[in-house]
Amino acid sequence: MTLKRNKAKFRLKFIYCLQLGAKPIVIISILIPHLDIDMSSVLISGGNGFLGYHLVEKFISKGFDVTIVDDLSTSKRSDLLEKVTFYNKRIEDFNTDEKFDYVVHLAARPSPEDYISSPVETILSNSYGTRVMLETARKSNATFMYTSSSEVYGNASVLPTPETYYGYVNPNGIRSCYDESKRFSEAMIMAYRRQYNMKVRIQRPFNVYGPRIREDGIYGRVIPRFIMQALENKDLTVHGDGLQTRSFLYIEDWLSATMKFLLANSVSHEVLNIGSDSEITVFELAKLIVEMTKSGSKIVHTEAREDDPRRRSADLTIVKSDLDWSPVVSVREGLQKTIKWFRMRSE
Ligand SMILES: NC(=O)c1ccc[n+]([C@@H]2O[C@H](COP(=O)([O-])OP(=O)(O)OC[C@H]3O[C@@H](n4cnc5c(N)ncnc54)[C@H](O)[C@@H]3O)[C@@H](O)[C@H]2O)c1
């Protein structure tokens, strides 16, 4: 299909029939609020992953026509793929003449376990992959959104970190395949925006978690790792002294900010932090998860990770005012829902 999938809005009119006693049927057309079904189309790379799944579910519920391109490299095939147009492909090899209203580029290897073992694939999805998605958006005249990362700040010296902080990143360290390719993508997106006047949105998520987050291995993301270890009564492995902090954002909060940012007709800032401003040390997090799972696990310390930032905290001043949004789910509440989901999975 070469035409942009229509952006039709269907207006449903309700006609009510009333029978009043023995009199003829009276037909009343009631002007109750019209139901608008948005038939916009959206292309999502990495739509089968953790963030993608929740986003796709949301788009489907809003009536969007959804297309996913995902090579299933870091995710297991999900039920949602039956409800959308799905291309099982590497983003770098994706090519289409189809037109979309929105293009969202999520495909990447976001877990340290992946990017340390597959640094080349990591760089390519955030460089060549970004270009493919940008070109698709440009040809469609679509709004383009990219999930960059708080990792672009590296080991930040300004905390909480605002969008204006340029970052302190090791350009060739073990994490550079991820950090630097996210930074490169941001630069490429802004080049497209300046040269082609495209509508672009760059978000920098800070440690999003919730149901469906991947059960990573020992080097993976900290919340699923701790929950899995606690549920299996294994030692919780804290890298280094555990005094490094993170700020965690529950998936529902991420989703509400993302939808507002993407669907806004115009934005004051094209780059936004999407995170939480409440910090917790990794050691406190481990203790909380042991307590909430009522686990017999011990907390042990392993070697600190190379280039692991000491603190991570989002300055949310701009996003709060631009999107009229704030995170509302506490860490305890979010963990409760996440632990419940992990328990259901293991039953
Ligand atoms: N979850 C977070 O806390 C977080 C934080 C910062 C940034 N991000 C960014 O958000 C995006 C989504 O993260 P996630 O947590 O959902 O990760 P995820 O691993 O759950 O999902 C990524 C998806 O992309 C697919 N994929 C990977 N490389 C691909 C390629 N080359 N071609 C096609 N598909 C490919 C995977 O199969 C997977 O389905 C990533 O770009 C990540 O860097 C996430």
The ligand as an ORCA input file, in Angstrom:
! r2SCAN-3c Opt
* xyz 0 1
  N      13.468     -0.032     29.452
  C      14.192      0.992     29.851
  O      14.309      1.263     31.037
  C      14.892      1.887     28.853
  C      15.663      2.952     29.347
  C      16.316      3.778     28.431
  C      16.147      3.563     27.084
  N      15.399      2.531     26.640
  C      15.281      2.334     25.191
  O      13.954      1.983     24.857
  C      13.960      1.059     23.763
  C      13.147     -0.183     24.106
  O      13.687     -0.809     25.259
  P      13.014     -2.092     25.922
  O      13.279     -1.979     27.370
  O      11.635     -2.260     25.446
  O      13.941     -3.255     25.322
  P      13.587     -4.732     24.841
  O      14.869     -5.486     24.714
  O      12.536     -5.324     25.718
  O      12.970     -4.489     23.401
  C      13.743     -4.177     22.278
  C      13.085     -4.827     21.072
  O      13.837     -4.485     19.903
  C      14.052     -5.662     19.125
  N      15.299     -5.466     18.388
  C      16.544     -5.304     18.897
  N      17.425     -5.061     17.911
  C      16.710     -5.057     16.757
  C      17.033     -4.847     15.389
  N      18.287     -4.595     15.007
  N      16.049     -4.905     14.471
  C      14.756     -5.168     14.839
  N      14.395     -5.365     16.113
  C      15.358     -5.313     17.059
  C      14.099     -6.795     20.129
  O      13.807     -8.059     19.566
  C      13.054     -6.349     21.157
  O      11.772     -6.837     20.837
  C      15.415      0.796     23.444
  O      15.821      1.635     22.389
  C      16.142      1.190     24.695
  O      17.451      1.571     24.439
  C      14.766      1.676     27.495
*
